[in-house]
Amino acid sequence: MKIRPVASVRATLPFALALLGLAGFGPSPAADTPAKAAAKPPAAESVTRGQYLVETGGCGDCHTPLKIGKNGPEPDMARLLSGHPQSLKMPPAPKLPTGPWLVVVAATNTAWAGPWGVSFTANLTPDVETGLGRWSAKQFADTMRTGKHLGVGREILPPMPIPAYTHFNDADLEAIFAYLQSIPVVKNQVPPPLPPAGAAPPTK
Ligand code: HEC
């Protein structure tokens, strides 16, 4: 008969006790025992899947500012998904010539000027004051589905690719939100958008 290695028996014991509802009476399990890990697999899976969707969905292209590295512009990972840096005050956007050029973008890829005015990419980190820290998963899903702030507020401006992202299903959006809530907090107050030059002030 094959002898089971001691480590595997030790690893199984707290799990078995937990299953029997006896964990409180057994040896107190360390933080990384299988019993503890087994209690939360869906959340961890969800975060991993969310990270995959955020990376393939290109969220960082616009929401993580670029900085100049050794080989040219690269995402500033210390500011992962924290939106347009509050310290970068943008001068007025240059006037575009007549013709097919339509959009101007900051070197950080986080401020965009076009026919809609100027938009600044949002802070998606879990900071409670300047990011999504106070958002619920439902508010996030409603925003992504309707293209409106929290599902009820103002229209989210270009170039946020809302039409593409409405194809995410409920589980995708839940996973994306779980991942966004797991990344490091960055306190960064993104400025509100500016109306197009010469536009009439908003009527409501
Ligand atoms: C091409 C650039 C671009 C990409 C790619 C992009 N965004 Fe955005 N996003 C923006 C801009 C610009 C805004 C701000 C628009 C505004 O102020 O109206 C924004 C706003 C948002 C908001 C709204 C915040 C609020 O307060 O209402 C959320 C949420 C968001 N993005 C999430 C994401 C996620 C998640 C992804 C990837 C799946 C993503 N974005 C990819 C440009 C982008």
Boltz pocket constraint, residues with backbone or C-beta under 6 A from the ligand:
constraints:
  - pocket:
      binder: B
      contacts: [[A, 53], [A, 54], [A, 57], [A, 58], [A, 59], [A, 60], [A, 61], [A, 62], [A, 63], [A, 109], [A, 110], [A, 112], [A, 119], [A, 120], [A, 121], [A, 122], [A, 124], [A, 140], [A, 143], [A, 148], [A, 149], [A, 150], [A, 155], [A, 156], [A, 157], [A, 158], [A, 159], [A, 160], [A, 161], [A, 165], [A, 176], [A, 193]]
      max_distance: 6.0
